[in-house]
Amino acid sequence: MRILICLTVSLASAAGMFAQPPAARAEGDQAWQACISTRTAPDDKVATCGTVIEIGCETGKNLAAAYCFRGHGLTEKQEFDAALSDLNESIRLDPTSACALTNRGRVYAFKRDLDRAIADYDEAIRIDPAFALAYNNRGDAWMNKGELDRAIADFSAAIKSNPSLAIAYGNRGYAWHRRRDMARAVADYTMQIKLKPEVLAYINRGNAYRDSEQLDRAAADYGEVIKLAPADARGWRNRGMIRLYHGDTKGGLADYDKALQYDPADAYSWNNRGQARMRLGDKAGAIADFRKALEINPGLRSASESLQRLGAAQ
């Protein structure tokens, strides 16, 4: 579900810089600090790490780190082949870098080459048996291969190594959810929210509550999504669905109005708003919504059947 980047580096002495002219040393030092910073945006990371590599101020593990961090920036830009090239070079320069291996595994995972991703995570864990990110990311790969027991074991190992790693709880919660163990899913999502209250965690816990028929709690979590990210359609449409379940047709209609404002390409929101309008006796509005849903998703059976009930052509 979620795989993490590795952004760690040993800030070794940049002794090689003293062989450079003062201007080059200054430029190299400034670029190095931006290259390794976790706050540097991907475009800037690619540029500054590229400067470090081109100036030639760094060698050994530091040069390997520059390639690793530029590879990270390229990964965030979804330039996966270029990222892979940089990470290969980083690992060639420093074969013992669990961080670079984990980042390369992440690229393989994005390219859907899960076996290679797992092999890199295996090697990272062999080098550093307490490396929580590698366990988390390998768990994600196992989950994408449908190996839920292995995934849960890896997420648990990540949590054991780093009890503050919020995403490992979220990923394990998602695996429990797929196993239909809603109590454990909710417990893990709750810990994730305690550590890092973010949109996806509330959505996932809301979904677990919904699937275990705890609709009031689900609606509350979707409400938290709306507070955190008012322009994210997921909070509105999920809460709208709960409101329709509860018979609050006007409330559901209002939520779907907002959902479609922020995501007009979602066929299910058009369909569900059409259902609300049909309940409220707005036949013309319902027909228009069902037709829009079918325009986006011609195979949406609920919209097609609703048009038939209303005696309207598709």
Secondary structure as GFF3:
##gff-version 3
##sequence-region A 1 314
A	DSSP	three_ten_helix	15	19	.	.	.	ID=ss1
A	DSSP	alpha_helix	22	36	.	.	.	ID=ss2
A	DSSP	alpha_helix	42	55	.	.	.	ID=ss3
A	DSSP	alpha_helix	60	76	.	.	.	ID=ss4
A	DSSP	alpha_helix	80	93	.	.	.	ID=ss5
A	DSSP	alpha_helix	98	110	.	.	.	ID=ss6
A	DSSP	alpha_helix	114	127	.	.	.	ID=ss7
A	DSSP	alpha_helix	132	144	.	.	.	ID=ss8
A	DSSP	alpha_helix	148	161	.	.	.	ID=ss9
A	DSSP	alpha_helix	166	178	.	.	.	ID=ss10
A	DSSP	alpha_helix	182	195	.	.	.	ID=ss11
A	DSSP	alpha_helix	199	211	.	.	.	ID=ss12
A	DSSP	alpha_helix	215	228	.	.	.	ID=ss13
A	DSSP	alpha_helix	233	245	.	.	.	ID=ss14
A	DSSP	alpha_helix	249	262	.	.	.	ID=ss15
A	DSSP	alpha_helix	267	279	.	.	.	ID=ss16
A	DSSP	alpha_helix	283	296	.	.	.	ID=ss17
A	DSSP	alpha_helix	301	309	.	.	.	ID=ss18
###
